[in-house]
Amino acid sequence: MKKRVLVVNDSKFEGIIMLDSLTKLGYDVKLTDEYSALDLIKTYDPHIAIVNYIMKDTTGDKFIMKIKKIKPSTDCFLSSCNQLTANAIVTDVDGIIQTPVTLKELIKVIEAIEKTLKCSNCNSEVDKAFNHCPYCGSKISLTS
């Protein structure tokens, strides 16, 4: 099964570049803006969301908080052409993608997050090598 990726970007040009890159890497990708994205989170059920940092009516980190409330298991990446650091972002951002991004860099960022799972009981990140969460002891489900 192909991983589903939702790209949230109000810049059509940037969004189409990301859509094209992810499609080349074998992902099932949908492109949307901030106004339609929350409905798509519910119907499309993406594994990954890539959200632009600066949009018309919000910032990507605030938007990611909304996504995580609807679907906490979605891996959410913040994309920006500005230099962002993890210390500057105080939300549930799973990674930062500096744009423009090459295919090689995009693979590296996404593969890093795919090496971990989230415990459905305590929401901690757990290495895929574990069968049980080292934090709460719950059995880890590989279907997330």
Number of C-alpha atoms within 10 A of each C-alpha: 5 9 11 18 24 26 28 28 25 18 14 13 10 14 21 15 13 25 20 12 18 20 14 11 13 11 18 16 22 20 19 19 19 20 12 11 22 18 12 15 19 12 9 15 15 22 17 23 24 25 30 29 23 18 16 11 9 12 15 26 22 15 22 26 17 14 21 17 9 14 16 16 18 21 24 29 25 24 26 18 13 10 10 15 9 11 6 7 14 10 14 17 20 18 18 22 21 16 16 14 16 12 13 9 14 18 14 12 15 17 11 10 17 13 12 15 23 21 24 16 13 12 14 15 16 18 18 16 9 12 14 16 23 15 13 12 12 14 14 20 14 10 5 11
